[in-house]
Amino acid sequence: MSLHTKILTPATDDAYMAAALALGRRNMGRTAPNPAVGALVVRDGVIVARGYTAEGGRPHAEAIALAAAGEAARGATLYVTLEPCSHHGATPPCVDAIIAAGVARVVTAMEDPDPRVAGRGHALLREAGVEVVVGPEAAMARCDHLGHLLRVTKHRPMVTLKLAQTADGYAAGAVHDPRLRITGPIADAFTHVQRLLHDAIMVGSGTAREDDPLMTVRLPGLDGARKLRVVVDRKLTLSPGSRLAATARETPLLVIVGEDVSEEQARAFAAATGAEIARAPAQDDKLDLLAALRLLADRGVTRVFSEGGPRVAESLLTMGLADEVILHKGYKPLGREGRPALTPAARSALERRYRMIESRMLGMDQMTRYTRMD
């Protein structure tokens, strides 16, 4: 028995897997349609190589780590945050590369539910004489890979809902009031980081019209991150002169409209702005958000950051489509009647279906995170 086999206890497996997960997050939000996987090659207690899924989803983390390890991979342990692929796609199966590299032991956080894999990768490794351990840091891996898991099992991406409210609970003032600046620079920077960690940024038509947002990642050194911007706009009310539409040729914009919007109107808007128009069915005069999310899943989107205002927030919460909720609370009250950030139905859903997992101060603002319980 080699030295590295002797010292790799279950506790050590957890530590290496936690490191692999942290590594995989480096490209989170930039690997769609593939998950952001991390991989480490460990030999005799030393990390000899590492890899994480490249932008665009290829090469895979395992392939990058094994190529970096070279001969050092022979007899080593490979830690990977998701079951290695076993099917031929745009690249050869990672399982074949692992076996060819002579890896002695593979530790994965969880099985991949993708029907093309679904345990077959682990089985092929075992058949080739590779020791396989599954499960270390499984709960954290499920969080990190939730977008991929939901896309292959529920035909939708994961959704993070972000809301900002004043100290007295309002997202905006009265109709025609100027846009509120609720949070300070630290909370705003946190929002830009969250945008970076998702494939698409989504808002509703009301927020798009009233706030005229840009919905881009504006952080030093990350100005080149071009996220898909999505507007849920049943009647196609977005102005061609809005900042979203005016920048559609630089940063992609998808406007999801109702099926009753005329072809002429849709073509004219697309021609004038460079935006793409897609259609989804409507229910009770509102777009079917599940259908809209499935449309995004079909495009390869796995992670959506919704900044869509009270109406979209209510739909996402009451339908159980928000997987994570980030609520920012500013330190200043509005001091008069305005539009609540959470409607009574949304607040009830948040209290019943979600649990708080984090609460901390970002400068003068309080950030609270929730996760869906079911």
Helices and strands as residue ranges (DSSP letters): H 3-7, H 10-24, G 25-27, E 38-43, E 46-52, G 55-57, H 61-69, G 70-73, E 77-80, H 94-101, E 105-108, H 120-127, E 131-134, H 138-144, H 146-153, E 158-165, E 170-172, H 185-196, E 200-204, H 205-211, E 228-232, H 243-246, E 253-258, H 263-273, E 276-280, E 282-283, E 286-287, H 289-298, E 303-306, H 309-318, E 324-329, E 339-340, H 344-353, E 354-362, E 365-372
